[in-house]
Amino acid sequence: MTPPPPFSDVYSPPPPVPLTRPPSTLPTVRGRKDSPLPPPVPPIPPPPEQQYYAAPQLCYATNIQGVTGSVIYAVADGTNVFKERPVPEVTRQRIRSLETLGEGKFGMVQLCEIEDPKGSQMVAMKSIRAGASETTKKDFRQEARILSRLDDPNIVQLVGMVTRSEPLCMLLEYMSCGDLYQFLRKHQGDGTIVPANFTDPEEDADLPVLSYGALIYIASQVASGMKHLEALNVVHRDLATRNCLVGSELTIKISDFGMSRSLYSSDYYRLSEGRALLPIRWMAWESILQGRFSTKSDVWAFGVTLWEILTMARQQPYDELSDDGVLENVSHCYHGDGSGMMVLPHPPLCPREMYDMMTACWRPNDRQRPPFWEIHLFLQRKNLGYTLYYIE
């Protein structure tokens, strides 16, 4: 029951659009309706002058920073978006603040606890400052409407809103083990994932162990959540281990809190000509250089996220390159076919077919990148027979 390789070059671009008009629309000679004139042949334009730019000059100042200081979900088109579900109003008296997770340009993200007669629930409260403009409030409510449509076990749920008093707040699920980046850093591989010379044995000596099967189980849950977003044509735009939360029994939920935390400030690049923060080491070339975001650019980011998982988050992607070096690297896709672009290295002891799947996510032609449903199916098949065995 070995499946065919799902990441072969089976995707082909659509046929070119003809440049001439249909014959029925062509002008006719007076008195002879059955003799259409041939279309006029346009003159051949002179060849354009070659212009070359440094990669930072090509970057569009795309504002991907949401109203709460984190990345905002974007709907590519509304044809497949499910209906909004009702979100309960939560009184401010029931919310108890525990700590501040971070502060973005538009507001704070706090770890809170909602008190309830049936028990308490830990949530992340995203708020905007009192006195914010109506435009900011409109964007905030728009993000809440999009989040209310997301109903998947691997995506954080919007559990409540505070709209009857200032500041406006969104309350989202928060998981007990924090984000996936920190979770991986607090564990070590079992020897079949990362060799001893790749990590510091003194630092990792007393860390709990995660098996290769556990890591693929984590990655398959990330792919499952992204498959749900793909079905809704919702684009995340900042997928990374810092934006995945870990709960009991290795439950993974995709979130968007990473940008608001100062801990991850080095993962974001600030454009000199604008105020946008870009996670360029996770972004597809067309998102960086052309400002185009799609589910296929999320696939590119998933490949980087999987690389983080299989290296136990011990290195930042492209850590040997400066931010400008990363921009120069992806500019090979802008000027050509991407043949000169350097990709992330093969993780130590990672199976070849798993690395082939990663590199398929980084194909310059976004039409040739695999969809999330295919990635999820591939990871599930590679993890058949895995039994969860993790002691918290």
Secondary structure as UniProt FT lines:
FT   TURN            6..7
FT   HELIX           23..25
FT   STRAND          28..29
FT   TURN            30..31
FT   STRAND          32..36
FT   HELIX           55..58
FT   TURN            67..68
FT   STRAND          74..75
FT   HELIX           78..80
FT   HELIX           92..94
FT   STRAND          95..103
FT   STRAND          108..114
FT   TURN            117..118
FT   STRAND          121..127
FT   TURN            130..131
FT   HELIX           134..149
FT   TURN            153..154
FT   STRAND          158..162
FT   STRAND          169..173
FT   TURN            176..177
FT   HELIX           180..185
FT   STRAND          188..189
FT   HELIX           196..198
FT   HELIX           201..204
FT   TURN            205..206
FT   STRAND          209..210
FT   HELIX           212..231
FT   TURN            232..233
FT   STRAND          234..235
FT   HELIX           241..243
FT   STRAND          244..246
FT   HELIX           248..250
FT   STRAND          252..254
FT   HELIX           258..260
FT   HELIX           262..267
FT   STRAND          269..270
FT   TURN            272..273
FT   STRAND          277..278
FT   TURN            280..282
FT   HELIX           285..290
FT   HELIX           295..310
FT   TURN            311..313
FT   TURN            317..320
FT   HELIX           323..335
FT   TURN            339..340
FT   TURN            348..349
FT   HELIX           352..361
FT   HELIX           366..368
FT   HELIX           372..382
FT   TURN            383..385
//
